[in-house]
Amino acid sequence: MSWHRKRIKLGACTVGALTAALFAVSTTPAAASGTYSGLAYVYGTGAYTNDWGDEGILSRGTHASSNATCLWQKILWADGNLGSLSDVDGVFGTQTYNATRAWQQFETERHGAGLAIDGSVGKETFAWANRNFYQTSGSTGPGQTLWLWYDGYIHDFQLKRDPDGNYQFEDRNFAWRKAGYNYQSCS
C-alpha cells in the first residue's frame, strides 16, 4: 500500500474516531435512551407533584460532580442517609452511591416504591423523592416562583422553583444554588 493511501486511511480513521468521541461526550446515556428531559437544570412546571419524573441520571459516571448531585445529597441528608451537611459536596462518590442504595431499599421495602436498588438516581428515584414536597408559598403559574419544603424523615429543607422552572436549593453553606447537571458550584 502506498504512503499516500495509508495517509488517507489514517485520516479517515481519525475523523471517525473524533466523531465517535464527540457523540460520546455530548450525549448522556439518559438522553440517548429518551428518559431525560435534556435540560441543563432540575426542572418543573405546573403542578410540582410531577416535576421530577423526567430528570437526568446521577451516578458515579454520569453528572457525578454537579449541583444536581448536591441537591440529591441534600435529600439523602434530610432522610438520614448521609450523616451531616458536610457530606453534601456535589460529588457522587462511594458514600453517595451507598446512601442512594440504602435510600432506594428503604423506600422500596417500607413504602412499596418498586425502585431498582442500583445506587444511581434516574427518573423513577427522582420522581419518588418528589412525593415528599409540599408548597409553602408562591404560585405554580408560569413565570412565578414556587417555594417548597422537602419533608425528610430526619430533616426538612427549603427549595424553590424559580420563574424559569429551574429548581434551586441552599447548599451546606446556605448559599442558594441552581440544581444544574453540567457544573458544580455547591459547597
Backbone as CSV, one residue per row, in Angstrom:
resi,resn,N_x,N_y,N_z,CA_x,CA_y,CA_z,C_x,C_y,C_z
1,MET,0.856,-1.163,0.000,0.000,0.000,0.000,0.910,1.235,0.000
2,SER,0.569,2.203,-0.799,1.393,3.405,-0.917,1.244,4.288,0.328
3,TRP,2.259,5.131,0.533,2.239,6.062,1.671,1.042,7.002,1.563
4,HIS,0.710,7.455,0.384,-0.426,8.349,0.168,-1.726,7.674,0.597
5,ARG,-1.892,6.433,0.220,-3.109,5.692,0.553,-3.191,5.441,2.067
6,LYS,-2.074,5.156,2.705,-2.044,4.957,4.155,-2.462,6.239,4.878
7,ARG,-1.990,7.385,4.372,-2.336,8.662,4.987,-3.841,8.925,4.873
8,ILE,-4.440,8.591,3.741,-5.886,8.783,3.557,-6.655,7.899,4.537
9,LYS,-6.252,6.634,4.670,-6.937,5.726,5.603,-6.768,6.204,7.042
10,LEU,-5.537,6.637,7.370,-5.289,7.138,8.717,-6.148,8.370,8.997
11,GLY,-6.260,9.256,8.021,-7.092,10.448,8.176,-8.559,10.092,8.359
12,ALA,-9.051,9.137,7.580,-10.452,8.709,7.698,-10.713,8.088,9.060
13,CYS,-9.783,7.284,9.549,-9.932,6.676,10.873,-9.931,7.748,11.965
14,THR,-9.077,8.744,11.821,-9.015,9.813,12.808,-10.318,10.596,12.845
15,VAL,-10.851,10.933,11.692,-12.130,11.647,11.630,-13.239,10.800,12.255
16,GLY,-13.269,9.517,11.958,-14.277,8.621,12.534,-14.159,8.542,14.041
17,ALA,-12.930,8.429,14.537,-12.723,8.349,15.990,-13.133,9.650,16.675
18,LEU,-12.798,10.786,16.083,-13.184,12.072,16.665,-14.694,12.260,16.659
19,THR,-15.356,11.833,15.609,-16.814,11.917,15.537,-17.453,11.054,16.619
20,ALA,-16.968,9.835,16.782,-17.495,8.940,17.821,-17.260,9.530,19.203
21,ALA,-16.093,10.110,19.433,-15.796,10.719,20.729,-16.712,11.906,20.997
22,LEU,-16.983,12.704,19.970,-17.875,13.840,20.135,-19.269,13.389,20.536
23,PHE,-19.797,12.358,19.885,-21.118,11.841,20.258,-21.103,11.259,21.661
24,ALA,-20.051,10.604,22.046,-19.961,10.013,23.386,-19.964,11.089,24.458
25,VAL,-19.301,12.208,24.202,-19.236,13.273,25.178,-20.532,14.076,25.208
26,SER,-21.148,14.310,24.073,-22.302,15.201,24.017,-23.624,14.526,24.321
27,THR,-23.696,13.228,24.334,-24.950,12.536,24.582,-24.817,11.672,25.822
28,THR,-25.582,12.009,26.852,-25.565,11.200,28.051,-26.379,9.941,27.806
29,PRO,-26.152,8.877,28.589,-26.963,7.676,28.427,-28.450,7.955,28.596
30,ALA,-28.775,8.839,29.518,-30.185,9.139,29.733,-30.797,9.825,28.529
31,ALA,-30.070,10.765,27.947,-30.602,11.464,26.783,-30.732,10.509,25.606
32,ALA,-29.784,9.607,25.471,-29.816,8.664,24.360,-30.999,7.708,24.472
33,SER,-31.378,7.358,25.696,-32.451,6.392,25.865,-33.829,7.047,25.896
34,GLY,-33.884,8.372,25.866,-35.166,9.051,25.866,-35.796,9.170,27.234
35,THR,-35.022,8.994,28.313,-35.575,9.055,29.654,-35.242,10.354,30.353
36,TYR,-34.731,11.314,29.648,-34.217,12.522,30.270,-34.750,13.734,29.527
37,SER,-35.126,14.746,30.280,-35.678,15.945,29.658,-34.652,16.650,28.778
38,GLY,-33.371,16.446,29.035,-32.317,17.085,28.266,-32.032,18.510,28.689
39,LEU,-32.678,18.991,29.712,-32.464,20.353,30.175,-31.224,20.433,31.062
40,ALA,-30.700,21.620,31.201,-29.461,21.811,31.956,-29.674,21.808,33.465
41,TYR,-30.916,21.966,33.906,-31.217,22.053,35.332,-32.337,21.085,35.701
42,VAL,-32.399,20.737,36.981,-33.565,20.041,37.501,-34.718,21.024,37.312
43,TYR,-35.765,20.581,36.621,-36.765,21.497,36.082,-38.176,21.009,36.365
44,GLY,-39.099,21.974,36.420,-40.500,21.634,36.544,-41.391,22.767,36.107
45,THR,-42.646,22.430,35.927,-43.646,23.415,35.541,-45.017,22.902,35.973
46,GLY,-45.937,23.813,36.185,-47.281,23.406,36.588,-47.291,22.808,37.983
47,ALA,-48.091,21.763,38.164,-48.191,21.104,39.466,-46.841,20.495,39.836
48,TYR,-46.298,20.886,40.971,-44.964,20.431,41.382,-44.923,18.947,41.740
49,THR,-46.066,18.323,41.917,-46.093,16.924,42.348,-45.558,15.957,41.290
50,ASN,-45.482,16.388,40.050,-44.966,15.522,38.989,-43.726,16.098,38.311
51,ASP,-43.048,17.022,38.961,-41.933,17.717,38.330,-40.733,16.841,38.001
52,TRP,-40.418,15.878,38.803,-39.130,15.196,38.684,-39.198,13.837,37.999
53,GLY,-40.242,13.537,37.289,-40.368,12.245,36.619,-39.590,12.109,35.320
54,ASP,-38.919,13.172,34.895,-38.162,13.116,33.638,-36.749,13.682,33.805
55,GLU,-36.219,13.589,35.001,-34.903,14.172,35.268,-33.777,13.278,34.769
56,GLY,-32.606,13.860,34.709,-31.411,13.157,34.240,-30.902,12.153,35.247
57,ILE,-29.917,11.410,34.841,-29.314,10.391,35.692,-28.171,10.995,36.487
58,LEU,-28.108,10.630,37.743,-26.980,10.960,38.608,-26.364,9.651,39.051
59,SER,-25.081,9.511,38.878,-24.379,8.297,39.301,-22.899,8.602,39.396
60,ARG,-22.116,7.586,39.715,-20.671,7.778,39.787,-20.077,8.089,38.422
61,GLY,-20.795,7.783,37.338,-20.281,8.017,35.995,-21.024,9.071,35.191
62,THR,-22.180,9.534,35.670,-22.990,10.500,34.929,-23.369,11.646,35.850
63,HIS,-22.988,12.853,35.467,-23.236,14.053,36.271,-22.735,13.861,37.703
64,ALA,-21.572,13.207,37.823,-21.027,12.826,39.128,-20.560,14.020,39.955
65,SER,-20.183,15.093,39.332,-19.804,16.316,40.042,-20.699,17.428,39.521
66,SER,-21.780,17.683,40.259,-22.755,18.661,39.773,-23.607,19.192,40.916
67,ASN,-24.246,20.304,40.646,-25.191,20.841,41.619,-26.436,19.962,41.737
68,ALA,-26.791,19.246,40.671,-27.907,18.297,40.760,-27.564,17.193,41.752
69,THR,-26.313,16.742,41.738,-25.867,15.751,42.726,-25.927,16.347,44.124
70,CYS,-25.548,17.609,44.256,-25.609,18.284,45.553,-27.051,18.311,46.081
71,LEU,-28.007,18.613,45.211,-29.415,18.589,45.606,-29.816,17.185,46.045
72,TRP,-29.395,16.166,45.305,-29.722,14.795,45.677,-29.122,14.447,47.046
73,GLN,-27.903,14.876,47.285,-27.275,14.619,48.577,-28.038,15.312,49.709
74,LYS,-28.601,16.461,49.421,-29.394,17.162,50.436,-30.626,16.321,50.793
75,ILE,-31.218,15.660,49.800,-32.342,14.755,50.052,-31.876,13.571,50.909
76,LEU,-30.729,12.995,50.563,-30.191,11.887,51.355,-29.920,12.312,52.793
77,TRP,-29.408,13.518,52.969,-29.182,14.051,54.312,-30.510,14.217,55.060
78,ALA,-31.510,14.799,54.391,-32.805,15.030,55.031,-33.463,13.728,55.469
79,ASP,-33.243,12.665,54.709,-33.844,11.377,55.041,-32.954,10.505,55.929
80,GLY,-31.819,11.036,56.361,-30.963,10.331,57.308,-29.967,9.369,56.690
81,ASN,-29.790,9.416,55.378,-28.850,8.503,54.724,-27.442,9.073,54.621
82,LEU,-27.288,10.366,54.757,-25.972,10.996,54.907,-25.948,11.626,56.290
83,GLY,-24.843,11.450,56.986,-24.767,11.810,58.391,-24.780,13.287,58.718
84,SER,-24.210,14.112,57.865,-24.157,15.535,58.186,-24.160,16.363,56.912
85,LEU,-24.398,17.646,57.084,-24.382,18.552,55.937,-23.005,18.612,55.283
86,SER,-21.944,18.295,56.013,-20.606,18.306,55.416,-20.470,17.239,54.333
87,ASP,-21.374,16.255,54.306,-21.372,15.222,53.263,-22.026,15.705,51.971
88,VAL,-22.651,16.870,52.003,-23.318,17.442,50.831,-22.287,18.287,50.076
89,ASP,-21.567,17.628,49.160,-20.447,18.295,48.483,-20.560,18.303,46.968
90,GLY,-21.607,17.704,46.399,-21.794,17.703,44.956,-21.001,16.656,44.206
91,VAL,-20.352,15.733,44.928,-19.557,14.682,44.297,-20.230,13.338,44.561
92,PHE,-20.630,12.649,43.496,-21.314,11.364,43.605,-20.252,10.267,43.719
93,GLY,-19.731,10.112,44.914,-18.710,9.110,45.182,-19.310,7.871,45.828
94,THR,-18.449,7.078,46.435,-18.868,5.822,47.059,-19.874,6.051,48.175
95,GLN,-19.668,7.090,48.989,-20.589,7.356,50.090,-21.988,7.693,49.562
96,THR,-22.073,8.516,48.533,-23.371,8.864,47.957,-24.007,7.657,47.279
97,TYR,-23.196,6.857,46.599,-23.692,5.623,45.966,-24.322,4.710,47.022
98,ASN,-23.606,4.453,48.118,-24.128,3.568,49.173,-25.356,4.166,49.849
99,ALA,-25.347,5.477,50.077,-26.505,6.134,50.687,-27.718,6.072,49.763
100,THR,-27.486,6.192,48.465,-28.584,6.101,47.492,-29.172,4.699,47.482
101,ARG,-28.324,3.672,47.497,-28.813,2.289,47.564,-29.650,2.068,48.832
102,ALA,-29.160,2.566,49.962,-29.904,2.413,51.219,-31.248,3.132,51.135
103,TRP,-31.257,4.330,50.547,-32.497,5.096,50.385,-33.473,4.328,49.499
104,GLN,-32.990,3.812,48.375,-33.849,3.062,47.447,-34.400,1.799,48.111
105,GLN,-33.568,1.111,48.864,-34.017,-0.115,49.530,-35.082,0.199,50.580
106,PHE,-34.855,1.220,51.398,-35.825,1.599,52.416,-37.156,1.987,51.778
107,GLU,-37.094,2.832,50.748,-38.329,3.282,50.100,-39.083,2.125,49.446
108,THR,-38.358,1.163,48.923,-38.998,0.008,48.292,-39.589,-0.937,49.335
109,GLU,-38.821,-1.248,50.380,-39.296,-2.194,51.395,-40.384,-1.610,52.272
110,ARG,-40.254,-0.356,52.682,-41.196,0.233,53.615,-42.392,0.895,52.951
111,HIS,-42.200,1.403,51.729,-43.257,2.198,51.112,-43.688,1.688,49.745
112,GLY,-43.172,0.519,49.339,-43.591,-0.081,48.081,-43.210,0.698,46.834
113,ALA,-42.070,1.389,46.892,-41.672,2.242,45.771,-41.361,1.447,44.508
114,GLY,-40.895,0.212,44.631,-40.555,-0.584,43.458,-39.355,-0.044,42.700
115,LEU,-38.437,0.600,43.413,-37.255,1.186,42.778,-36.176,0.134,42.561
116,ALA,-35.407,0.303,41.498,-34.206,-0.510,41.313,-33.220,-0.065,42.387
117,ILE,-32.640,-1.022,43.081,-31.674,-0.700,44.127,-30.295,-0.789,43.486
118,ASP,-29.983,0.266,42.729,-28.767,0.253,41.914,-27.786,1.362,42.258
119,GLY,-28.126,2.221,43.205,-27.217,3.281,43.621,-27.129,4.447,42.667
120,SER,-27.943,4.463,41.615,-27.972,5.615,40.719,-29.352,6.259,40.803
121,VAL,-29.395,7.525,40.467,-30.644,8.283,40.560,-31.133,8.542,39.146
122,GLY,-32.208,7.886,38.782,-32.835,8.089,37.489,-34.206,8.689,37.683
123,LYS,-35.011,8.654,36.634,-36.310,9.324,36.706,-37.232,8.706,37.760
124,GLU,-37.157,7.392,37.984,-38.032,6.775,38.989,-37.631,7.211,40.402
125,THR,-36.332,7.217,40.685,-35.873,7.618,42.015,-36.155,9.093,42.245
126,PHE,-35.862,9.928,41.251,-36.190,11.352,41.371,-37.684,11.544,41.612
127,ALA,-38.516,10.863,40.829,-39.969,11.018,40.962,-40.454,10.588,42.339
128,TRP,-39.854,9.532,42.894,-40.277,9.064,44.221,-39.919,10.101,45.287
129,ALA,-38.745,10.717,45.161,-38.358,11.765,46.111,-39.297,12.962,46.014
130,ASN,-39.788,13.248,44.833,-40.687,14.374,44.578,-41.958,14.295,45.430
131,ARG,-42.329,13.109,45.861,-43.563,12.952,46.638,-43.467,13.575,48.031
132,ASN,-42.239,13.912,48.474,-42.040,14.497,49.806,-42.028,16.023,49.803
133,PHE,-42.477,16.637,48.712,-42.552,18.092,48.637,-43.890,18.570,49.166
134,TYR,-43.870,19.732,49.759,-45.123,20.425,49.978,-44.897,21.924,49.802
135,GLN,-45.906,22.579,49.288,-45.823,24.001,48.950,-45.952,24.844,50.201
136,THR,-45.066,25.853,50.320,-45.172,26.789,51.439,-45.679,28.148,50.993
137,SER,-45.334,28.571,49.778,-45.842,29.839,49.255,-45.534,29.928,47.768
138,GLY,-45.935,31.044,47.185,-45.696,31.243,45.765,-46.801,30.644,44.926
139,SER,-46.506,30.498,43.635,-47.522,30.066,42.693,-46.964,29.022,41.731
140,THR,-47.828,28.124,41.278,-47.450,27.143,40.265,-47.638,27.689,38.855
141,GLY,-48.084,28.933,38.751,-48.318,29.550,37.442,-47.029,29.840,36.686
142,PRO,-47.132,29.960,35.376,-45.950,30.246,34.560,-45.295,31.565,34.976
143,GLY,-43.978,31.577,35.012,-43.231,32.783,35.336,-43.269,33.185,36.799
144,GLN,-43.723,32.295,37.659,-43.831,32.578,39.092,-42.798,31.768,39.871
145,THR,-42.478,32.236,41.067,-41.608,31.479,41.969,-42.479,30.636,42.884
146,LEU,-42.108,29.389,43.035,-42.817,28.452,43.906,-41.871,28.029,45.017
147,TRP,-42.271,28.228,46.258,-41.466,27.850,47.415,-41.978,26.535,47.970
148,LEU,-41.062,25.605,48.213,-41.410,24.259,48.669,-40.535,23.854,49.854
149,TRP,-41.017,22.859,50.591,-40.220,22.171,51.598,-40.032,20.748,51.116
150,TYR,-38.857,20.182,51.367,-38.686,18.737,51.260,-38.884,18.223,52.670
151,ASP,-39.860,17.374,52.862,-40.222,16.838,54.172,-39.491,15.523,54.376
152,GLY,-38.276,15.589,54.902,-37.471,14.396,55.114,-37.817,13.671,56.400
153,TYR,-37.280,12.473,56.554,-37.533,11.673,57.758,-36.831,12.250,58.972
154,ILE,-35.691,12.889,58.774,-34.907,13.437,59.878,-34.885,14.963,59.837
155,HIS,-34.651,15.525,58.665,-34.548,16.977,58.481,-35.479,17.411,57.354
156,ASP,-35.819,18.686,57.366,-36.543,19.312,56.265,-35.641,20.382,55.679
157,PHE,-35.894,20.737,54.424,-35.178,21.870,53.863,-36.038,22.557,52.814
158,GLN,-35.732,23.818,52.620,-36.488,24.627,51.674,-35.826,24.581,50.298
159,LEU,-36.650,24.587,49.277,-36.174,24.733,47.912,-37.202,25.554,47.157
160,LYS,-36.789,25.996,45.989,-37.722,26.801,45.208,-37.588,26.453,43.738
161,ARG,-38.691,26.662,43.044,-38.710,26.570,41.594,-38.810,28.005,41.095
162,ASP,-37.757,28.464,40.415,-37.700,29.863,40.011,-38.634,30.143,38.829
163,PRO,-38.796,31.407,38.432,-39.720,31.742,37.338,-39.415,31.044,36.012
164,ASP,-38.167,30.578,35.826,-37.807,29.827,34.625,-38.077,28.334,34.760
165,GLY,-38.553,27.896,35.936,-38.851,26.490,36.161,-37.675,25.687,36.700
166,ASN,-36.547,26.348,36.971,-35.360,25.658,37.473,-35.397,25.560,38.991
167,TYR,-35.038,24.399,39.505,-35.022,24.204,40.949,-33.748,24.766,41.550
168,GLN,-33.907,25.390,42.719,-32.798,25.921,43.485,-32.906,25.418,44.916
169,PHE,-31.777,25.358,45.583,-31.714,24.859,46.955,-30.564,25.560,47.655
170,GLU,-30.550,25.477,48.975,-29.426,26.002,49.738,-28.403,24.887,49.930
171,ASP,-27.137,25.174,49.621,-26.099,24.162,49.834,-25.742,24.109,51.322
172,ARG,-24.717,23.368,51.664,-24.376,23.177,53.082,-23.915,24.465,53.756
173,ASN,-23.534,25.479,52.959,-23.143,26.781,53.499,-24.262,27.804,53.380
174,PHE,-25.466,27.333,53.066,-26.680,28.141,52.988,-26.642,29.181,51.861
175,ALA,-25.887,28.869,50.814,-25.897,29.688,49.603,-26.879,29.054,48.616
176,TRP,-27.721,29.876,47.989,-28.688,29.360,47.027,-27.972,28.950,45.746
177,ARG,-28.285,27.764,45.251,-27.670,27.210,44.037,-28.753,26.671,43.117
178,LYS,-28.556,26.857,41.801,-29.401,26.178,40.824,-28.922,24.741,40.727
179,ALA,-29.866,23.824,40.610,-29.549,22.398,40.530,-29.192,22.020,39.093
180,GLY,-28.008,22.430,38.650,-27.548,22.163,37.294,-26.841,20.825,37.179
181,TYR,-26.936,20.237,36.000,-26.305,18.945,35.727,-24.855,19.063,35.265
182,ASN,-24.490,20.182,34.671,-23.223,20.260,33.967,-22.166,21.116,34.647
183,TYR,-22.359,21.449,35.889,-21.367,22.223,36.619,-21.561,21.987,38.108
184,GLN,-20.533,22.325,38.874,-20.608,22.178,40.318,-20.106,23.461,40.968
185,SER,-20.995,24.132,41.683,-20.604,25.316,42.433,-21.017,25.196,43.896
186,CYS,-21.710,24.142,44.241,-22.168,23.988,45.623,-20.991,23.598,46.516
187,SER,-21.129,23.972,47.759,-20.079,23.634,48.720,-20.724,23.183,50.011
